[in-house]
Amino acid sequence: MVKSQPGKIDRVRLTNVSDGLTCCPAHFSVLMWVPIGDPPKADGYVRIGSSRYRGWQMLTYEGDRDMAVLRREGELYLQWLASQPPAVDRPEYTTPTRVLRRPTEDSSVQRDNANSTVHHEQRRDERDQRDQVANDDVAFDDD
């Protein structure tokens, strides 16, 4: 064991693993001391050559994403999407080149409604007058 701070183990030196010197960090989650050499037969421990190990390896690599493959799949998807018909019919419009002017026959309507605030105030006053006349026509008998 190699200690970097007083009382804390930094690395565990492994022996009889290979011809060279091998070190493993102490917080390495795969580290397990096996006195006999075979892992226990409990859940979560498998031999390297077993089918369970290959299944675990496949699940591990399944979660890994290769960015080049992911980018290529994105490009293929965009090509496929471009070849699909639109979900909604969209009419083709010409691109405007200038601001269009209103025809001269509508100029009187445009002048009448030039100031919408004034127009709305006039309409409100007319409604108020009609309501007042309707209220005056109704007689209440308090006797």
PELIN-V781782 format. One record per residue. NEAR is the number of other C-alpha atoms within 8 Angstrom. Layout:
# PELIN-V781782
((NEAR) (NEAR))
This chain:
# PELIN-V781782
((7) (8) (10) (7) (7) (5) (5) (7) (11) (12) (11) (11) (9) (9) (7) (5) (6) (7) (5) (4) (7) (9) (8) (10) (8) (9) (5) (7) (4) (4) (7) (4) (4) (7) (4) (4) (5) (6) (8) (5) (6) (5) (4) (4) (8) (9) (8) (6) (6) (8) (6) (7) (11) (10) (8) (8) (8) (8) (8) (8) (7) (7) (6) (6) (7) (6) (6) (6) (8) (9) (8) (8) (8) (8) (8) (8) (8) (8) (8) (8) (7) (7) (6) (6) (5) (5) (4) (4) (5) (4) (4) (4) (4) (4) (4) (5) (4) (4) (5) (4) (4) (6) (6) (5) (5) (8) (9) (7) (7) (8) (7) (7) (8) (6) (7) (7) (6) (7) (9) (8) (8) (8) (8) (8) (8) (8) (8) (8) (8) (8) (8) (8) (8) (8) (7) (7) (6) (6) (5) (4) (4) (3) (2))
